[in-house]
Amino acid sequence: MIKNYFKIALRSFKRHKLFTLINIIGLSIGICASLVIYLIVHYDFSFDKFHKDGDRIYRVVSDYTFAGEVGHNGGVTWPLGDATKNEVTGLDGIAPFFTLNFSAVIPNGTKAPAKFKDESDIILADHRYFDMFQYKWLVGSAKTSLNGPNQVVLTSDRAKTYFPSLSYEQMLGKQIIYEDTLKMTVSGIVQKFEENTDFKFQDFISLNSINSAKSLKDQIPFDWGSTTSASQLFVKLSPKTSAANIKKQLEALLKKYDPPKPENKGSSSSFSLQELSDLHFDEKYGNFDVGQIANRNTLIGLLVIAAFILILGCINFINLSTAQASQRAKEIGIRKTMGSTRFQLIGQFLSETFLVTLLAVIISVVLAPVVLKLFSDFISKDIKMDLLSQPGLIFFIIILTIGVSFIAGFYPALVLSNFKPVLVLKNQAQSGSSKTRKALLRKSLTVTQFVIAQFFIMATLLVSKQIYYALHKDLGFKKDAILVVNTPWKNNTQSKKQVFAEQLRAVPQIQLVSQGGNPPSSGGTMSQTTTYMDGKKEIKAELELKEGDENYINVYHIKLLAGRNLRAGDTTRQTMINETYAKILGFSNLKQAVGKQLGDNAKSKREIIGVVADFHQKSLRAPIKPLGIEYHGEKYNNGTFHIALKPQTANGNEWKTAIESIKVSWKKLYPEDNFDYSFFDESIAKFYESEQHTSKLLTWATALAIMISCLGLLGLAMYTTSLRTKEIGVRKVLGATVAQIVTLLSTELVILVVLAFVIVTPIGWWAMNKWMQNFADKTTISWWIFALSGVGMLATALLTLSFQTIKAAIATPVRSLRSE
């Protein structure tokens, strides 16, 4: 019987090629989108799911408030590790480690040593790390390989990079020199995690090395008052221990060893426990400063998009299948007369749907890798489609095929199998067609299609408008034609920087050079709690600080509203503040702020010498905060050069020439370091990468939704015209024009598109408002977003309908009336 079902299905496809092709295209689009989104979502949700007892592993993180500002840090104070080991109960293990960024040199006898610069996946650890996160040991063991000082364990990948010609056994005892002074001996090799993980560390230096290496000891802050994201602490809870219990004990340790101080009144710090499964998704704490953070809301949004597009494909199939019903009425009537049961007919039609879905799945499997390449600029390179190594994907495809076959095919199977043989054989299969034509379900499906499509259009327009607004808004500073160059902090001598500055000023294509810290808008933040006494009360605020010399505001065209600029010869600690801070201090007349003193002790005292106009210190998501611009000339605060280039002539290469000149100067002063630079406007654009990625995804989703919806509308038009063929013939005989008939056939379907617009508009407005709450400074939700969506969808619908309605209107009436 099954064989017969498929045999008949293939014959039906051959007779109805157009319907079959449209069905396959519609389902292929939906299934391909689902496969691609499944691969993206599954990749991120699979991170670190393989660790033994992973549900009991937590990371200890830090939370704090500072002058009213809330902050978070994925690290902890370093002494917490030992205190937790000795004083906290209810744990099955702890794993403290410290992340490092080192260069490595591999001695090679009399030959030149191999050099590896700035490796960021190195940690200080001991056997407790390997007890908690279990690697496969190729040589060495977790118990002994990191017990002594000056030992290092490597992953298999790193070992082959350092010692490409040696076996793992031969690598034992070999020497690696970190930072030119730290001589470590290879004591073990572990297999790199093959699963998706944020634990991408490659070099594991023994913790005991701290005691024998001053350069290591200098990197670690041993006091309780210092917190750094490099200091990590993971704990494994005992089966019956709660996270709240451990948090309470950690709070007690903090209170014991770092009690609140009077001068820190209004500020606080605490510890929290972060689940291992949350490590890959929480932007507040990050994952070791080098890992990629995924956004759960974005992934859920992708799943919703996949579901919508798949639903559109199924609705499209249902509409087209029911439109085809009248063409198969006699076939069904004859089958019923010959003894076919309704159950057999349903099986027949479901088998046809299954074959169409199977063909669509095969096409989707072929197209999915191509689509993944289209999004390769913002999805991980590890996301790939390989059926042989992804059994979960095969299972998903099977479930998807069965599910789509049932959802798309069940309702048409019920409709088709319900025809009465007597009426069919009398050419009265469509008796009562008026009611069928006005069927609520079919119209509801069509309206649903256009609600989804128009929602995607509105979302795409708004996201694009916000991105345009963010990239073209006056942020309070100049961002074009400015290069930012960071000198190496490990080779950070003032004499070299002075020479570099002089050489930059000698380059003809450079207009102005400033030396300092971060640009006006950047991801990095340096701040300090600052007080001001206005004679009546103390005003305390968190003051963000920007380091820059006298040319800083000139390079970035930051407006000076009152007072004066910084001067090279200033001897006291002086600062320029922004408008926001001046108003917080109570100065409506900005000139009155000039000359006032900030700070309540010698270390924090500074004089206000000027007030600058407000500018955005971060992306438009964040509000403008109190700011000070000053210049200390300190070693680690003046390593960034801000270079304003002269305007470039049309088709000129002056900027390229300037960059080459800067590179030559760099190589003379820093021959061991790579020359890196960035254009400031490109750095600003990176603030909105996630929105740009969202815009790209929405654009694709919108195009697919419109395409599928139009196919569905075409199917409904075909269905409608097939039911009204004789009516059209009669009207033409009675003198109706082509335009009148086209209007008659289109009106009902156009009303459905308009109804979809009425339904989606309030939904779209609500969703847009929710999304816009992510921005402190945002564009408006303009009326034209809704108007353009409605008009555009209506025009597309009319264009789609015209193919079928005009064809029906110009048909010869004799053919349609021949059977009467």
C-alpha positions, 0 to 999 in steps of 0.5 A, spaced: 500 500 500 505 504 501 509 503 495 502 505 491 501 511 495 508 514 493 507 511 486 500 515 485 504 521 488 509 521 483 504 521 478 500 527 481 506 531 481 507 530 474 500 532 472 500 538 477 508 541 476 506 548 477 503 547 484 508 542 486 514 546 484 511 552 488 510 548 494 517 545 494 520 552 493 515 555 499 517 549 504 525 549 502 525 556 504 522 555 511 526 548 512 533 551 510 532 557 514 530 553 520 536 548 519 541 554 519 538 557 525 538 550 528 545 550 527 547 557 530 542 556 536 545 549 537 552 551 537 551 557 542 547 552 547 551 547 547 557 550 550 560 547 556 555 541 557 560 536 557 563 537 564 562 532 569 557 534 575 557 541 570 550 543 574 554 543 581 559 548 578 559 555 579 564 561 578 564 566 583 563 573 581 563 580 584 558 585 584 559 592 587 556 599 587 560 605 587 557 612 588 551 610 586 554 606 580 552 599 579 558 594 577 560 587 575 566 583 574 567 576 572 573 576 577 574 576 584 580 578 589 585 573 589 586 571 596 579 569 596 581 562 593 585 560 599 580 563 604 574 559 601 579 553 601 580 553 609 573 556 611 567 555 606 564 548 607 559 544 603 564 544 597 566 538 593 572 542 590 575 549 588 579 551 582 582 558 583 586 560 577 589 567 574 589 568 566 595 571 563 597 574 556 605 572 555 609 572 549 613 565 549 620 563 546 622 556 544 629 555 545 632 551 539 639 549 540 644 553 536 638 555 531 634 561 532 629 560 537 621 560 535 617 566 538 610 567 539 607 574 541 602 575 546 598 569 547 592 570 551 590 563 553 595 562 558 593 561 566 596 560 572 593 553 575 594 547 579 591 540 580 585 543 582 583 546 576 584 539 572 580 535 578 574 540 576 575 540 569 577 533 566 582 533 560 584 527 557 592 526 559 596 524 553 603 524 557 603 526 565 598 526 570 593 531 574 596 529 580 603 531 579 604 535 573 603 542 576 606 540 583 612 544 583 615 551 581 616 552 573 612 547 570 607 548 565 602 543 562 600 544 554 594 542 550 595 538 544 594 543 539 599 548 543 604 542 544 604 541 536 605 549 535 611 549 540 614 543 538 612 540 531 617 535 530 617 532 537 612 526 539 608 528 546 613 523 550 619 527 547 616 534 549 617 532 556 622 536 559 623 541 554 624 548 556 619 554 554 621 561 556 615 566 557 616 574 557 624 573 556 625 571 563 620 565 566 623 559 564 618 553 564 619 546 563 614 542 560 611 537 565 605 534 561 600 534 555 593 534 555 588 533 549 584 539 547 577 539 549 573 537 542 567 540 544 564 547 544 567 550 550 569 557 553 575 554 556 580 555 551 586 555 555 592 552 552 598 553 557 597 551 564 603 554 568 604 551 575 601 556 581 607 554 585 611 558 580 609 565 583 613 564 589 620 563 585 618 568 579 618 575 581 615 578 575 609 573 576 608 575 583 608 582 581 602 581 576 597 578 582 594 583 587 594 580 593 590 584 597 583 584 599 581 590 596 583 589 589 579 585 584 581 583 577 577 579 572 584 575 571 583 572 578 578 567 577 575 562 582 570 556 580 567 552 586 563 545 585 558 544 590 556 538 594 550 535 592 545 537 598 549 544 598 545 550 595 548 556 592 545 561 597 548 558 603 555 558 599 554 566 597 552 567 605 559 564 607 563 568 602 559 574 604 562 573 611 569 572 608 569 579 605 566 582 611 571 579 615 577 580 611 575 587 608 570 590 612 567 597 610 571 603 611 568 610 613 571 613 607 567 608 602 560 610 605 555 609 600 559 604 596 559 596 597 561 590 594 559 583 594 560 576 591 555 572 587 555 565 584 554 564 576 552 557 574 557 554 569 551 554 564 550 561 564 558 563 562 557 563 555 551 568 555 552 573 561 555 580 558 555 583 565 561 578 567 564 576 561 568 569 560 575 570 561 575 577 557 577 573 551 571 569 549 565 570 545 558 572 549 552 569 546 545 573 547 540 569 549 534 574 547 537 574 540 538 566 540 530 566 542 529 571 537 532 567 531 528 561 533 521 565 533 524 567 526 525 560 524 518 558 527 515 564 523 518 562 516 516 555 517 509 556 519 509 561 512 511 555 508 506 550 511 500 556 510 503 556 503 502 549 502 495 548 505 493 554 501 495 551 494 493 544 496 486 546 497 486 551 491 488 544 487 482 541 490 477 542 484 482 539 479 482 533 483 475 532 485 473 527 480 480 523 481 477 522 489 470 521 487 472 515 482 477 512 488 471 513 493 466 509 488 472 504 487 472 502 494 477 507 497 476 509 505 477 516 507 483 513 511 486 511 505 485 517 502 488 521 508 494 516 507 495 518 500 495 525 501 499 525 507 504 521 503 504 526 497 505 531 502 511 527 505 514 527 498 514 534 497 517 535 504 522 530 503 524 534 496 524 540 500 529 538 506 534 535 500 534 542 497 535 545 504 540 541 506 544 543 500 543 550 500 544 551 508 552 551 507 551 556 502 547 560 507 551 559 512 557 562 508 553 569 507 553 570 514 560 568 516 562 575 517 558 575 524 557 567 526 563 563 529 567 559 524 566 553 528 558 553 526 558 548 520 553 543 517 556 536 517 551 530 517 556 525 518 559 528 525 552 531 527 547 526 529 543 531 533 542 534 526 540 528 523 535 527 528 532 534 528 532 533 520 527 527 521 523 530 526 522 537 522 520 532 516 515 528 519 512 535 523 512 539 517 509 533 513 503 532 518 502 540 519 502 542 512 498 536 509 493 534 515 488 539 513 488 539 506 488 531 506 481 532 510 478 537 505 480 533 499 478 526 502 471 529 504 468 530 497 462 526 496 462 521 490 455 523 487 456 530 487 463 530 484 461 525 478 455 530 477 460 536 476 458 539 483 464 538 487 464 545 489 456 546 491 456 551 496 463 554 494 460 561 496 461 558 503 468 555 502 470 561 498 469 565 505 472 560 509 474 563 515 480 558 516 483 559 509 482 567 510 485 567 517 491 563 514 492 568 509 492 574 514 497 571 518 502 570 513 501 578 511 501 579 519 508 576 519 511 579 513 509 586 515 512 585 522 518 583 519 518 589 514 517 594 520 522 591 524 527 592 519 525 599 517 526 601 525 533 597 526 536 600 520 533 607 522 536 607 529 543 604 526 543 610 521 541 615 526 547 612 531 552 613 525 550 619 523 548 623 529 553 629 532 556 625 538 559 631 540 566 630 537 569 629 530 570 622 528 572 622 521 580 622 519 582 620 525 587 614 527 588 611 534 595 608 535 596 604 542 604 603 543 606 597 547 604 597 554 610 592 556 615 596 552 612 603 555 618 608 556 617 615 555 623 617 551 620 612 546 613 615 546 616 622 545 621 620 539 614 617 536 610 623 537 616 628 534 616 623 528 609 623 527 608 631 527 614 631 522 609 627 517 606 632 512 599 628 511 598 629 519 594 635 521 595 634 529 597 629 534 595 628 541 598 623 546 593 620 552 589 615 553 582 612 551 578 616 545 572 620 547 568 614 546 570 607 547 569 601 551 574 602 556 572 606 562 577 609 568 573 613 573 574 616 580 569 618 586 569 625 586 567 630 592 565 637 591 563 642 597 558 647 595 559 651 602 552 647 604 553 640 602 557 635 599 556 633 592 559 626 591 559 623 584 562 618 580 567 622 575 569 618 568 576 620 566 579 621 560 587 622 559 589 627 554 594 633 552 593 640 550 591 637 543 586 632 545 580 636 544 583 640 538 584 633 535 576 631 536 573 638 535 570 638 542 567 644 544 570 649 550 564 652 553 568 656 558 575 657 561 581 654 558 584 648 555 589 644 558 597 647 557 603 643 557 606 647 562 601 646 567 604 644 574 598 642 578 592 637 577 587 640 573 581 638 569 576 640 564 569 637 566 563 636 561 556 640 562 553 634 565 557 634 571 557 642 571 550 642 572 550 636 577 555 641 581 549 646 581 552 651 576 547 654 571 552 659 568 558 654 566 563 660 567 562 660 575 565 652 575 572 655 573 576 655 578 573 651 583 576 645 587 574 638 587 576 632 592 577 632 599 584 630 600 591 631 597 590 625 592 584 627 589 584 634 589 584 637 582 582 644 579 576 646 574 580 650 569 574 649 563 568 646 561 567 642 555 560 641 551 557 634 552 559 628 548 557 621 548 562 617 552 560 610 549 554 608 545 547 611 544 545 605 549 548 609 555 547 616 557 552 621 558 555 621 565 559 626 569 566 627 565 573 630 566 579 631 561 586 631 564 593 629 563 598 627 568 603 624 563 603 618 567 607 612 564 601 607 563 596 613 562 599 616 555 600 610 551 595 612 546 596 617 540 590 620 537 592 622 530 588 627 525 589 626 518 589 632 513 583 632 508 585 627 502 584 629 495 579 626 490 582 619 488 588 621 492 593 616 497 595 621 502 592 617 508 595 611 505 602 614 505 601 617 512 600 610 515 606 607 511 610 613 514 607 611 521 609 604 520 616 606 518 617 610 525 614 604 529 618 599 526 624 603 528 622 604 535 618 597 537 621 592 532 619 586 536 611 589 536 606 589 531 604 595 528 596 596 529 592 602 528 584 603 527 580 609 524 576 612 530 569 612 526 570 604 524 571 603 532 564 607 533 561 603 528 563 597 532 558 599 537 553 597 533 555 591 530 549 587 534 544 591 531 547 591 524 547 583 524 540 584 527 538 588 521 542 583 516 538 577 519 531 581 519 532 583 511 533 576 509 527 574 514 523 579 511 525 577 504 523 570 505 517 572 508 514 576 503 516 571 498 512 565 501 506 570 503 506 572 495 506 565 493 500 563 498 497 569 495 498 567 488 495 560 491 489 563 494 488 567 487 488 561 483 483 558 488 478 563 488 479 564 480 478 556 479 471 557 483 469 563 479 471 561 472 463 560 470 461 567 474 467 570 470 465 567 463 458 570 464 460 577 466 464 577 460 458 575 456 454 580 459 459 586 458 464 586 464 471 589 462 477 586 464 479 592 469 472 590 472 473 583 473 480 584 475 477 589 481 472 584 482 477 578 483 482 582 487 478 586 492 477 580 497 484 578 497 486 586 498 482 586 504 485 581 507 492 584 506 489 591 509 486 587 515 493 584 516 496 591 516 491 593 521 492 587 526 500 588 525 500 596 526 499 596 534 503 589 535 509 592 531 509 599 535 509 595 542 515 591 540 519 597 537 518 601 543 520 595 547 526 594 543 528 602 543 528 602 551 535 599 550 538 606 547 538 612 552 539 616 545 534 614 540 531 615 533 523 616 533 518 611 531 516 615 525 509 614 522 512 612 515 515 606 517 508 603 518 505 607 512 511 604 507 510 597 510 503 597 508 503 600 502 509 596 500 506 590 502 499 592 498 503 593 492 507 587 492 500 583 493 497 587 487 503 585 483 502 578 485 495 577 484 495 581 477 498 575 474 492 570 476 487 575 475 489 578 469 489 571 466 483 569 468 479 576 466 482 575 459 480 568 458 475 566 453 468 565 456 466 560 451 471 555 455 468 556 462 461 555 459 462 549 455 460 544 460 454 548 462 
